[in-house]
Every structure is written in C-alpha cells, then in structure tokens.
Amino acid sequence: MNGERSFRARLKRRFPTPGHYLLFGRILTFSLALRPLVSLLSLPELMRLLTPPRPPAPVDEAAMKEAELIDFYIRVILRLNPENIGKMCLKRSLLLFRYLRTRGIPARFCVGVRRRQDELDGHAWVEIEGRHFSDNLAGVPYAVTFSHPDGIK
C-alpha cells in the first residue's frame, strides 16, 4: 500500500493536472512527425513551423516549473527510442522550443559549433532569458551559427 501511495505521489508531481497528460500525448505525437520534417525542411522553414503565434510572456516561478515538466516529458519520450540515446540534442531542442513557446515561455533555439581536436562538433540547445535551459553542455563554449527567433548570428 505504501508503494502505491508513493507511485501516486510521483505521478501527481509529474502530471499535476489532467491537461498534463494531454500535453504529454501532444509532445509524443509531434515527436513522431519531427523526423520527416527535419529531413524535408530547411532550418528557417522548420523554425517558422515550430513557432506558435502566441507571444511569450514574462518568466516567473510557475513558468519555470512548467518548463521543467515539459523538459521531463520530452526526455522520457525521446528515451523510448534507443536510436536517440546520446544524440538527441537537436530533436530535444526543437521539441523544447515548440512546447515552451506554446506555453508562453520566451525560449530561444540555438545551434552552434566548436572545434574539438581536428573536427567540428555541433550542438543544439534552448535558452530562456539568455541562459541555457536544462543543457548538459551549458558550460562548453560553442560559437552560435543559428538562433531563432533572432535568426543567423
């Protein structure tokens, strides 16, 4: 019985309202459509498609809690496909950008490169108010080559 209560408490923390189950389903569905979209569209075209018409609002504590839930949902969904493990920064960042913006959070999508020995290494991430949001490589210096909504740097 205690384990059941603990599971319910964790579930309630991750899905605080019935609308969060719907949000999880929307993210899951859109994640399936993302792969062909990435293959068919240029990055600027894709970003126009992913950017909702809703203008962003100021970020407060409630918005950051919502952003953390969205990030959790996206990580869970992307980990369902073993093909994504270790190389999901682009998909994750595109999904994060879309669903943070649909919630009115002023997210910025970024792509950058860095020199690593004799090769170029690319990375994609999302920023909120100029700071990396939930990014394992936040301290690694990348030269921004594209950002949206700002365009090419």
JOJOTA-V604727 format. One record per run of one state. SS is the DSSP state (helix for helix, strand for strand, loop for the rest). FROM is the first residue (numbers start at 1). LEN is the number of residues. If there is no record, write none. Layout:
ss/from/len
SS/FROM/LEN
SS/FROM/LEN
//
This chain:
ss/from/len
loop/1/1
helix/2/13
loop/15/3
helix/18/23
loop/41/2
helix/43/8
loop/51/6
strand/57/1
loop/58/3
helix/61/19
loop/80/2
helix/82/3
loop/85/4
helix/89/14
loop/103/2
strand/105/1
loop/106/1
strand/107/10
loop/117/2
strand/119/10
loop/129/2
strand/131/2
loop/133/10
strand/143/6
loop/149/2
strand/151/1
loop/152/2
//
